[in-house]
Amino acid sequence: MGNGLLGYEGHGFGQGSNDSKIVFELSEPRVESGSSHARKRVAATILVAHAAKHVYNSGQSSLIMPEIKIGLQINRAQFGSLQTASSIAWWLSTMVSGYLGDRFSNRAGLMIATSLALMGMSLFVVGYAPNYGIMLVAMFFVGIGPSMFHPPALGELSRRFPERRGFAVSLHGMGANIGEVLGAPVVALLLVFLTWRDLLKISLLPALVLAIAVWMLIPSRKPTIVGEMSSTNQYIDSLINLMKDRVLLVLIIATALRSIGEGAAGGFLSLYLRDDLEYSVTTVALILSLSQVAGIISQPVMGYLSDRIGRKPVLGSGTALTMLSAFALGLVRPGIPLFLVVLVKGAFSFSLHHIFVAAALDTTRGVAQSTVVSLIYGAGFIGTVSPYLAGLIADRYGIQSAFLFGGVVLIIPTILLMVARFSSPEQVRRGRLPK
């Protein structure tokens, strides 16, 4: 212990030979360029870049996709396949990005910049797609760029803020909420003056400008952090050891189940407000926007609390409240009670995801950070099947049953999180895991 290095022993990791052991610093290492100013600059840059990415995402998904359906005169099945193609590419590239983020963790800025540039270029191609076939291929590439953002970004934040990991990754999530709130109105305003094709074509320029700014503000550094991957074999060994970690497995399973429950409850909320309750489009947009605002406020608060009192109480209580809000959506009266439930759902739904990420990152102590992010995000992909399942239930038993289905599913991750053994805040600060 005199040299400050320990072999990884906690959470069921295999001991193996000395060559297969993952080594990390007792107190998690900081980057060489880890001055307070440099760290804050990196955090601010990632927050702004993430917000900008979600401006693109929000505008594309909520406003431009319907315009594409109308413009190409495609049916609903074809419309759905465009989104499916993008989702599949998103999942595949997320896993690849995890590997690249760890293999070349000293170049996180370059990878984030590449993600933003690819996003702009793919949307540029979509703007020129003349028919459904080419649009399908273009939408596949649309899923690649944005998905490559999170693993290197969150991995870099984790490495630079090991003692405030929950708060740092929550700021990253807050950027997403800000972008989602701004995206729809910004794109709606631009569509008054531009066609959807013209808007997608010119979207390349701000994406490239942003990519260059990120590349300059998060420069590459020497790979001096203990635990950074120097070879593919080392990466594979670390990944195998990671999958032996019981807490990480609980977090992956809980994330998958939570995404299913959230997908069922959230996927039909706007339809419930619009069709069943007959709220105006403006009212629905206002309610959903305020839900996002609740997420913006709650993200740093939940992150701070998770650093102070631990991941377990925040995740356990937050998931329980998310579960109760899903049940309540199908039971409370329209009006103020329903509005309050939507706010509670927004506050916890948006903030908890990044606490899951922080808890997973705690288990690695600086090893395979980006890959862990990919595993959590990849588990969340399972939730994409949830709206279909909930739709079958809603068609048979009514739309409130979709909310109840989501609540029932959320019971399981709530129990898993309450019984799992997490590292305490003190253990996280000292770089130790519970035996």
N, C-alpha and C positions, 0 to 999 in steps of 0.2 A: 504493500500500500504506500510505501514511501515515495514511489515514483508517480503516484496519482492515477494509476491505471488498474482496472479490475477486469476480469473476464465476466461475461454475461452469464448470470447464474439463476436469475429469477424466472418465474412464470412458466416453468416447465421446459425451458430451453435445454437442448441437448448439450452434453459436456464434451464429448468427442475428443479428438486430438487437439494439440495446441494450434495446429494449422487451421482447423475449422472453427476455432473460437472467434467470436466477435469481441473486439476489445474497444472499450470506450473510457473516457475520462470520468473520474468519480464525480466531479462537478462538470456538467455538460459543457463542452467547449464552445467558445464563441469564435466567429471568424476573425481572421487577422485584422481586417479592416473594420472591426466592430466598435468603433467609437460611438458615443451617444448620438452625435450628429449623423453619422453614416447610417446607423440603424434606423433612426427616425426618417431619414430620407428614403430608405428602402421601403419602410412600412407605408409612408405616404404615397410613394409611387405605385405600389401594388394596389393600395386602396383605390386611387384614382383610375388606374388601368382597369381594375375589376369593375368599377362602376361604369366606365365607358363600354366595356364588353357587354354588360347587361343592358345598356341602352340599345345596342344593336340587337341583342337577344329578344328583349321585350317588344321592340318595334316590329321585328321580323315575325315573331310568333303570333302576336295579337292583331296586327293590322296588315302586314304585307302578305302573309300566307293566304288569307281570304281573297286578296286582290289577285294573287297568282292563280287561284282556282277559277276565278271569273275570267281572267285574261286568257288563260289557256283552254277554257271551256272543258275542264275535266270533271269526272264524276267524283262522288265522295270517297269511293274506294281508292281511286288514284290519288286523291288529295291526302288520304290517310297514309298511303304508301310513301309519299314524299317525306312525311314526318318520321315514318318508320326507318327509312333509309338513313336519315340524318341521325336518328337515335342509335342505330347499330354502329355507324361510324364513330359516334361519340364514345360508346363503350369500348370499342376496340382500341381507339387511339388514346383513351385515358390510361389503359393498362400499359401501352407502349411508352407513354409519356412518363409513367412512374419509373420505368427502367431508366430512361434517358435522364430524368431528373436526379436520380441517384448516381448513375454512372458518370455524369458530368455536372455534379451539383455546384461546382465552382463557376458554372456558366448559366446560372438560373436566369439572369437578365436577358441573355441572348435567346433562351428558350421561350421566355414570356413574350419577347418581342416577335419571335417567329410565329407564335400562336396568334398574336394580333394581326400580323401581316397576312397570314393564311386566311384568317377570318374575312378580312377585307377583300382579298383576291377571289375567294370562293363566292362571296356575294356579288362581286363584279361579274363573274361568269354567269351567275343566276340571272342577272339583269339582261343578258344576251340570249339566254336559252329560248329557242324558237318553238319547241314542242315538248310534250310530256316525257319522251324518252331521254332527251338531253337534260331536261330539268331534273329527272330522277338521278342521273349521274352527278349533276351539279350539287344537288341537295345532300348527296353522300359526302361530298367534300366540305359542305357547310358544317357538318358535324365534327370534322377533324380539328379545325383551328381552335374554336373555343374550348374544347375538351382538353387541349394540351396546356391550358393556362394553369389549372389548379394544382397539379402535383409539384411543379417547380416553384410556384409562388408560395404555397403553403409550406413546402419543405424549407424554403429559404427563410420564411418567417419563424419557423420552428427552430432552425439552427441559430438565428440571430437573437431570439427572445426565449431561451429555454426556461427562464425563471418566470416569465409572464406569457407563456404559450397560449393559454386560454383567451386572454385579452387580445393578443396579437392576431390570432386566427379569427376571432370574432369581428375585429375591425375589417378583415378581409370579407367576411360575410356581410357586414354593414354596407360595404361598397356595392355588393350585389343588389341589396334592397334599394339603395339610392338609384342605381341604374334602372331597376325595374319600374320605380315610380316615375322617373323622368322619361323613359323610353317611349311609352305610348303617346303622351302628349307632344313630344318633340317630333316623332314620326308623323303623327296626325297633322301637325302644322305644316310640315314639309310636303305632305301629300296634297295639300291645298294648291300648291304651286307646281308640283312635279308629278309625273307618272311614277308608278312603282318601279318600272324598269329604269328610268332616269335616276331615281333616288338610290337604287342599288349600285348603279354604275359609279356615281359620285362618292359613294360611301367608301370606296377604296382609298381616297386621298386622306381623310382624317385617320383611318386605321393605320396607314403607313407612317404618318406624322407621329402618331402615338407610339408606334413600334420603335421608331428611331429614338424618341424621348426616353422610353423605358431602357433601351439598350445603353444609352449614355448615362442614365441615372443609376443603373444597377450594373456596374462594370464587372467583367470577369475578374476572378482573383485566383491566387495560387491555391491548389487543393491541399490545404494544410490542416483541415479539421480531422481529428482522429475519428475513424468510422466511415469516412468517405470512400467510395468504391474505387479501387485501382484496377480492377479487372472484372470481366464478365463472370468468371468462376467464383470470385468472391461475392458478387451480387447474388448468384444462384444459391450459394451456401447460406447467405444471410436470409434470403427469402424462405428457404426450407426451415430454418430455425424460427423465423417469424411465425410461420403457420403452426408451430408447436405451442405458441403462446396462448394460454387459455383465455385470458382477458381479451386479447385481440380477437379471438374467435367469437367470444360473446358479443363484442362490439359489432363485428361484421354481421352476425345473425340478427342482432337487435336492429341494426341499420336497415337490413333487408325487410324485416317485418314492419318496422316503422314506416318505410317508404310505401309498403303495400297499404297500410292503414291510412296514411296521409293521402295517398293517391285516390283512395276511395272517397274519403271525406272531402278533400279539396277539389277533386276532379269534377264534382257535380255541384259545387257551391254556386258558381256563377249561373249555371242552368236553373238551379232551384230558385235563385233570386229573380231571374228574368222570366222564366216560363211559369213556374208554379205560383210565385208570389206576385208576378206581374209588375215588378219594379221597372222603372225606366232604365234605359241604357246609361244615362248620366248617373242615376242613383247607384246602380250596380258598380260602375267604374269608381265612384266616390267611396263606397264601402270597401271595395277591394284595395283601393289606394291607401286608405286609412289603415287597413290591415298590414300593408307593407310598411307604413310609417311606424306602426307598433313594433314591427320587426327591426326597423332601424334603431329605435330607442332601446330595445331589449338586448340587442346583440352585445354591445360593450358591457352592459350591466351583467349579463349572464356569464360572459367571459371573465370579468373581474371576480365575480362570486366563485366561479369554478377554480380560479387560482387561489382564492383565499380559503374556502371551506372544503374544496375537493370536487372532483368531477362527479362522483357517485351521487351525492345529494342533489346536485343540479340536474343531472341526467334523469335520475329516478323520479324526482318530483315533477320535472318538466314534462317527461313522457306521460306521467299519470294525468297531469292537467290537459295535455294534448288529447289523451284518451277520453277524458270527461267532456272536453269541448266537442269531440266528434259525436258522442252520444247526444249532447245537448242540441246540436244542430238539427237533429231530427225530432226533438221533443219540445223546445221552447217556442213561445209565441212570436210571431213576426213583430217587428218594431224594435224598441230599445233592447229588450232581452236578447233577441237574435243578434243585434248589432254588437252588444257587449261580448257575446260568445265568439263572434267572428274576430273581434279585437284580441281576445285571449288566445284564440287559435293562431292568429298571425304572430303574436308576440313569442310564442313558444315554438311554433312550427319552423319559423325562419332562424331562430337563434340556436336551437338544439343541434342542428346538423354540424356546426363548427365546433361545438363542445364534444361531439362524438369524434371528430377529427383530432382535437387536442388530446382526448383521452387515449386514442390509438397511438398518437405520436409519443405520449408519455412512456409507452411500453418499449420503445426502441432505443431510447437514450442516444439519439444522434445517428442511428444506423437505419438506412433504407427509408428515410423520411418521406420522400416522394412516392415510393411504392406503397407505403402505408396509406397515404392519401388516396392513391389509385384504388386500393382495396375497399376503402370506405365508400368512395364515389361509385365504384363498380357494383358494390352491394346495393346501393341506392337505385341502380338501374333496374333491379328486379321489380321495383314499384311501377314500371311502365305497363305491366300487365294488369295492374289493379283496376284502372278505369273500365277495362273491358269486362272484368269479372263483376265489378260493382254495377255496370250497366245491365248485365243479365239479371242481376238481383232486382235492380230498380224497375226494369220492364215487367217483372213478375209481381213484385210486392209494393211498388211505389218508390219514389225517389228518396224518402226518409230512410228506407231500409238500407240504402247505400251508405248513409252516414253511420247507421247502427253497425253495419258490416265493418266499416273502418274502425269503430270503437272496439269491437270484439277482437279484431286482429291486434290492436294496440295493447291489449291486456298482456299479451305474451312478452313483448320487449320490456314492459313496465316491471314485470316480475323478474325477468332475467337481470335487469340492471340493479334491482334492489338486493338481489342475493349475490351478485358478482363481487369479487374482492379487487378493489382498485387501489392504486398507489395513493397514499395520503399526500397532501400538499408538501409536507416536510420531506417525505421520501422523494418526491419529484424534484424539490430544490436540491437535495443532496445527491441525486442521480442514482438512487437505490430503489429496488423493487421489493415487494413483500415476498417472503419465502413461501 
